[in-house]
Amino acid sequence: MFHSLYTAATGMTAQELNLDNIANNLANSSTDGFQSRRMAFSDLLYQSEVMPGAAATQETTVASGLQIGLGTIPGSTEITQTQGDLTSTGNPLDLAIEGTGFFQVLLPNNQIGYTRSGSFSTDEQGQLVTADGDELQPAITIPANATNVTVGSDGTVSVTLPGQTQASQVGQITLASFSNPGGLEAMGNNVYIPTTASGEPVVGPPGGSTGLGTIQQGYLEESNVNIVDEFVNMIVAQRTYESNSRVVKASDEMLQQLNQLVQ
């Protein structure tokens, strides 16, 4: 009875964090390239009154034992690896990845970041950059007088210049994949950085032998957040929190009766 107060409290704390995660998913339901996260929980330590397999007599053992759990804890937030819908924008510098992979961008600290958001534009030097000014890697420069920009599904970037009838290739977009994308660290602004859990990036051209996705020019990948699922998860979290709060109330009432017996 005394443990039930603290056990139920762990459940309430866990659901508070779960609701925070759901709120973040819903807040980013319109963020291009955003990948939702799912909260995973783990049970805590167990108090063993009777160990499973303990000797009952000289010839028999306890079949299942008697173990009382002490609650739950949020174990991780796992990235949902599903493709978001592709929306046509008509902007030749908007690029979407259909399949596996991340764009590579150069962060202000000279570290390579990885993103699914392909909303690019050109800076004053003509280089392709994100909305935050992070340069696409490998760097690609679009001539200022280019009349047409074409990005192939294999990442080949070509431009048409005045007075020319044939397009000229100016760069090659490469993508990166990870053995465990769920181990990437989110830095905000739709950017991830690798960790020991994610493994080293495998870099290659889109649609290559590495199994990377292809590039779709003039499209953006929408967030993969399923709003209906998130609302259902929110209701489940609310009801679970409510159930744990009732356990706290029931434990309090039992303790109150116990105190009255003592008096």
Secondary structure, DSSP 4 states (H G I P E B T S, - for coil): -HHHHHHHHHHHHHHHHHHHHHHHHHHTTTSTT---EEEEEEE--EEEEE-TT-BSSSS-B-SS-EEEE--EEEEEEEE---PPPEEE---TTBEEEESS-BEEEE-TTS-EEEES--B-EE-TTSBEE-TT-PEEES--B--TT-SEEEE-TT-EEEEE-TT-SS-EEEEE--EEE-S-GGGPEEEETTEEE--TTT---EEE-TTSTT---EEEETEEEPP---HHHHHHHHHHHHHHHHHHHHHHHHHHHHHHHHHHHH-
